[in-house]
């Protein structure tokens, strides 16, 4: 059986990450690189022994050996690239966010429903070992009832980052700033453990950059359907760049992930839920120093590889007739994260809390 053939649409920085990830994934082969500018497309294709094209609208007509299309173009173009690929019979991996509006995202959702093809959305940090460990503890009740959480992305992006492309920092193509583009990953992890968000209140500001339409700093408070509460902090104005962190608290345990490392985990079997940390000492269920992962299990590439492996497994299952197979991160998860971020923007604009079932499209 030949490997699944991949076409990569977009040859920028994230496109290069995907090309390397496909090369490192079993049963996957990069066959085509498509980009608007010929030099990046040609160079990336040559590195991986693939064909290349600058025909963003017509490449699908000659892509018979392509099974999966990776969309790695500016965020506001995702639906325009994803829908034709689905209609051409291809499966999809779409870079986050799904698109920059719910209306555009729903075009992808509808095309997925109509064609029956697989759509995975990039959220590689769900595949980090630390995130998987915490998710497993939450799923089995190891943290008890979840009560609150904090999700923070305190990074730095210099002015040169926003000046590097005319689309960066625009509402139309970037869709937002620090919340939409940098904190989306930690927001997605927050949702993966805390569940469905119900209402959000937020403030945003552009405090350290010029010539951009979007925010470089955002803070929010979220109420979940469960009643749990969370705060979100997103900034690209934290020089020189600090960390990305998720802290999850429950009445039976707590967990802290910092920069993809599990640095604290305490769980309980329910026998002594009121035990104080000072009394618990170095219990077997408590990690007070970094639960460090092997070097080959960290970094962008390996996490992307694990998500690609998940996608390949789902596509193969569909080919065997298992219509129920779905990726771990698909359109429902991506749409929820997008709705929350758009709700933050709407709250910041109006000065009012926003119920997420009423978020503007």
PyMOL commands that set and color helices and strands:
alter all, ss='L'
color gray80, all
select helices_A, chain A and resi 13-23+38-48+59-62+75-87+102-115+124-127+129-139+159-163+178-182+184-194+277-280+295-297+300-319+331-350+356-358
alter helices_A, ss='H'
color red, helices_A
select strands_A, chain A and resi 4-9+28-34+51-53+68-71+91-94+119-121+146-154+197-205+217-224+229-235+243-250+254-258+261-266+286-287+354-355
alter strands_A, ss='S'
color yellow, strands_A
deselect
rebuild
show_as cartoon
